Amino acid sequence: MLSKLITKISKRPNFYYFDTAIKDGKKTTIKYCLFTSDENEARILAEKIKAEVNLVLMQRVVKKPTSLAILIKNQRRSKEDIDSFIKTNKLFLDIQEYKSLFQSTVAKFYNVSLYSEQNESTLEICPIVQKDTQNLKQHTTFEQIAKRYVKNECEKLKSSNKTKGYYIKTGKILDEFLKNKHISDVTYSDAESFQINLLNAQKLHKKTVNNYISYSKRLFDYAIKINEATSNPFKTLTSFKISLEEKSPKDNFTMDELKLVLDTNRLDLRDYMLFALYTGLRLNEIWQLDSSSIGEQEGIKFINVKTAKQKGGVVRYRQIPVHRDILYLSDMKWLEEIKMGKSSCDYFSKRLNKHIHKIIPEANVSFHRLRGNFAKAIKDYCLENGIADITSILLGHSADLATDTYAKGISLKAKQKAMGGLDIFKFLKG
């Protein structure tokens, strides 16, 4: 049985140490190679590293003890007590400090020096070096190229934080798979092996694999631009064709599932989900709203929404009437409280989906399903009552949004009438 501090990575001979550290004010998981394939040796080394980390953290708990009793109490803490104390008080090292401590402990364990007299390269975590031993130097990693791409290209393209994250992750898994291979030495065969590894070894869905290959193509194109590579081995790689049977089903929540998902004491989660269900807005569309987004015309309160996913950088807005069941949320104060101290919706998005997965533990279930429930309720109501189906306009689909924006053909009253279909969710209000 593996220790809680060590793990094995597919197709890697050595054990890895992992723990939690702080990076840019946020918790992150660190994973460092222990340079041994012996489980017992890896466990001993991992415990030594953790002990050093805990020692540093405990020294910071009480800088100036108020009494001798506190000193004695801290000295007598068992290893289990220390681990529990650190976890309870959420004490973590900065990632750079953790890395430095890790390196010195590993060097001491293997009886090697971090710096040699010949000024050779320092002990690194998975270094990437040239094959030419006469001219040893560290090469640019795929992750570094991805970060540069995000900083320069993604900013020009106004990419979302989620997209930027995918590029960084692609760089990391390329580094993991290709190990010490320099970017200019990567071949078509390597690219194909990487693709097959993602599908078979990592057990990823074909669509996810296609996405990683697409990101890899763009990173290599960029590497060529900045003179880090001379060719793109991913350029002619064929993507997987996905049949209808293989596509992930996009089912909506059943009424019973909606009741379970919304039955939570976390008012912030409930308000966000209920608002999405009654407006059909995407998670990030809700996030960008504030009190100034609410207007009123002809006695109808509405939300002025900046529509996401518009091609060519075109900015369009759509107006969604506020259904009477969520009028109490129209002051947007609940949203302002959720957003307080947060720069993006990424963390809150994870909290929402974690809550949903606890209740419905299925891979294809997410917050986005609420948008599907909204669409079905509107479409069914329009068809059953013989009124124009304006579902796609309310959802902000680009082709129909142009009609709503320029022709001004859909009045708020017409939208409000179509949204009568949302009355089926009235049982959730209590």
LINTA-V503822 format. One record per residue. N is the residue number from 1. RES is the residue in one small letter. SS is DSSP state (H for helix, E for strand, C for the rest). Layout:
{{N & RES & SS} {N & RES & SS}}
//
This chain:
{{1 & m & C} {2 & l & C} {3 & s & C} {4 & k & C} {5 & l & C} {6 & i & E} {7 & t & E} {8 & k & E} {9 & i & C} {10 & s & C} {11 & k & C} {12 & r & C} {13 & p & C} {14 & n & C} {15 & f & E} {16 & y & E} {17 & y & E} {18 & f & E} {19 & d & E} {20 & t & E} {21 & a & E} {22 & i & E} {23 & k & E} {24 & d & C} {25 & g & C} {26 & k & E} {27 & k & E} {28 & t & E} {29 & t & E} {30 & i & E} {31 & k & E} {32 & y & E} {33 & c & E} {34 & l & C} {35 & f & C} {36 & t & C} {37 & s & C} {38 & d & C} {39 & e & H} {40 & n & H} {41 & e & H} {42 & a & H} {43 & r & H} {44 & i & H} {45 & l & H} {46 & a & H} {47 & e & H} {48 & k & H} {49 & i & H} {50 & k & H} {51 & a & H} {52 & e & H} {53 & v & H} {54 & n & H} {55 & l & H} {56 & v & H} {57 & l & H} {58 & m & H} {59 & q & H} {60 & r & H} {61 & v & H} {62 & v & C} {63 & k & C} {64 & k & C} {65 & p & C} {66 & t & C} {67 & s & C} {68 & l & H} {69 & a & H} {70 & i & H} {71 & l & H} {72 & i & H} {73 & k & H} {74 & n & H} {75 & q & H} {76 & r & H} {77 & r & C} {78 & s & C} {79 & k & H} {80 & e & H} {81 & d & H} {82 & i & H} {83 & d & H} {84 & s & H} {85 & f & H} {86 & i & H} {87 & k & H} {88 & t & H} {89 & n & C} {90 & k & C} {91 & l & C} {92 & f & C} {93 & l & C} {94 & d & E} {95 & i & H} {96 & q & H} {97 & e & H} {98 & y & H} {99 & k & H} {100 & s & H} {101 & l & H} {102 & f & H} {103 & q & H} {104 & s & H} {105 & t & H} {106 & v & H} {107 & a & H} {108 & k & H} {109 & f & H} {110 & y & C} {111 & n & C} {112 & v & C} {113 & s & C} {114 & l & C} {115 & y & C} {116 & s & C} {117 & e & C} {118 & q & C} {119 & n & C} {120 & e & C} {121 & s & C} {122 & t & C} {123 & l & C} {124 & e & C} {125 & i & C} {126 & c & C} {127 & p & C} {128 & i & C} {129 & v & E} {130 & q & C} {131 & k & C} {132 & d & C} {133 & t & H} {134 & q & H} {135 & n & H} {136 & l & C} {137 & k & C} {138 & q & E} {139 & h & C} {140 & t & C} {141 & t & C} {142 & f & H} {143 & e & H} {144 & q & H} {145 & i & H} {146 & a & H} {147 & k & H} {148 & r & H} {149 & y & H} {150 & v & H} {151 & k & H} {152 & n & H} {153 & e & H} {154 & c & H} {155 & e & H} {156 & k & H} {157 & l & H} {158 & k & C} {159 & s & C} {160 & s & C} {161 & n & H} {162 & k & H} {163 & t & H} {164 & k & H} {165 & g & H} {166 & y & H} {167 & y & H} {168 & i & H} {169 & k & H} {170 & t & H} {171 & g & H} {172 & k & H} {173 & i & H} {174 & l & H} {175 & d & H} {176 & e & H} {177 & f & H} {178 & l & H} {179 & k & C} {180 & n & C} {181 & k & C} {182 & h & C} {183 & i & H} {184 & s & H} {185 & d & H} {186 & v & C} {187 & t & C} {188 & y & H} {189 & s & H} {190 & d & H} {191 & a & H} {192 & e & H} {193 & s & H} {194 & f & H} {195 & q & H} {196 & i & H} {197 & n & H} {198 & l & H} {199 & l & H} {200 & n & H} {201 & a & H} {202 & q & C} {203 & k & C} {204 & l & C} {205 & h & C} {206 & k & H} {207 & k & H} {208 & t & H} {209 & v & H} {210 & n & H} {211 & n & H} {212 & y & H} {213 & i & H} {214 & s & H} {215 & y & H} {216 & s & H} {217 & k & H} {218 & r & H} {219 & l & H} {220 & f & H} {221 & d & H} {222 & y & H} {223 & a & H} {224 & i & H} {225 & k & H} {226 & i & C} {227 & n & C} {228 & e & C} {229 & a & C} {230 & t & C} {231 & s & C} {232 & n & C} {233 & p & C} {234 & f & C} {235 & k & C} {236 & t & C} {237 & l & C} {238 & t & C} {239 & s & C} {240 & f & C} {241 & k & C} {242 & i & C} {243 & s & C} {244 & l & C} {245 & e & C} {246 & e & C} {247 & k & C} {248 & s & C} {249 & p & C} {250 & k & C} {251 & d & C} {252 & n & C} {253 & f & C} {254 & t & C} {255 & m & H} {256 & d & H} {257 & e & H} {258 & l & H} {259 & k & H} {260 & l & H} {261 & v & H} {262 & l & H} {263 & d & C} {264 & t & C} {265 & n & C} {266 & r & C} {267 & l & H} {268 & d & H} {269 & l & H} {270 & r & H} {271 & d & H} {272 & y & H} {273 & m & H} {274 & l & H} {275 & f & H} {276 & a & H} {277 & l & H} {278 & y & H} {279 & t & H} {280 & g & C} {281 & l & C} {282 & r & C} {283 & l & H} {284 & n & H} {285 & e & H} {286 & i & H} {287 & w & H} {288 & q & C} {289 & l & C} {290 & d & C} {291 & s & H} {292 & s & H} {293 & s & H} {294 & i & E} {295 & g & E} {296 & e & E} {297 & q & E} {298 & e & C} {299 & g & C} {300 & i & E} {301 & k & E} {302 & f & E} {303 & i & E} {304 & n & E} {305 & v & E} {306 & k & E} {307 & t & C} {308 & a & C} {309 & k & C} {310 & q & C} {311 & k & H} {312 & g & H} {313 & g & H} {314 & v & C} {315 & v & C} {316 & r & C} {317 & y & E} {318 & r & E} {319 & q & E} {320 & i & E} {321 & p & E} {322 & v & C} {323 & h & C} {324 & r & H} {325 & d & H} {326 & i & H} {327 & l & H} {328 & y & H} {329 & l & H} {330 & s & C} {331 & d & C} {332 & m & C} {333 & k & H} {334 & w & H} {335 & l & H} {336 & e & H} {337 & e & H} {338 & i & H} {339 & k & H} {340 & m & C} {341 & g & C} {342 & k & C} {343 & s & C} {344 & s & C} {345 & c & C} {346 & d & H} {347 & y & H} {348 & f & H} {349 & s & H} {350 & k & H} {351 & r & H} {352 & l & H} {353 & n & H} {354 & k & H} {355 & h & H} {356 & i & H} {357 & h & H} {358 & k & H} {359 & i & H} {360 & i & C} {361 & p & C} {362 & e & C} {363 & a & C} {364 & n & C} {365 & v & C} {366 & s & C} {367 & f & C} {368 & h & C} {369 & r & H} {370 & l & H} {371 & r & H} {372 & g & H} {373 & n & H} {374 & f & H} {375 & a & H} {376 & k & H} {377 & a & H} {378 & i & H} {379 & k & H} {380 & d & H} {381 & y & H} {382 & c & H} {383 & l & H} {384 & e & H} {385 & n & C} {386 & g & C} {387 & i & C} {388 & a & C} {389 & d & C} {390 & i & C} {391 & t & H} {392 & s & H} {393 & i & H} {394 & l & H} {395 & l & H} {396 & g & C} {397 & h & C} {398 & s & H} {399 & a & H} {400 & d & H} {401 & l & H} {402 & a & H} {403 & t & H} {404 & d & H} {405 & t & H} {406 & y & H} {407 & a & H} {408 & k & C} {409 & g & C} {410 & i & C} {411 & s & C} {412 & l & H} {413 & k & H} {414 & a & H} {415 & k & H} {416 & q & H} {417 & k & H} {418 & a & H} {419 & m & H} {420 & g & H} {421 & g & H} {422 & l & H} {423 & d & H} {424 & i & H} {425 & f & H} {426 & k & H} {427 & f & H} {428 & l & H} {429 & k & C} {430 & g & C}}
//
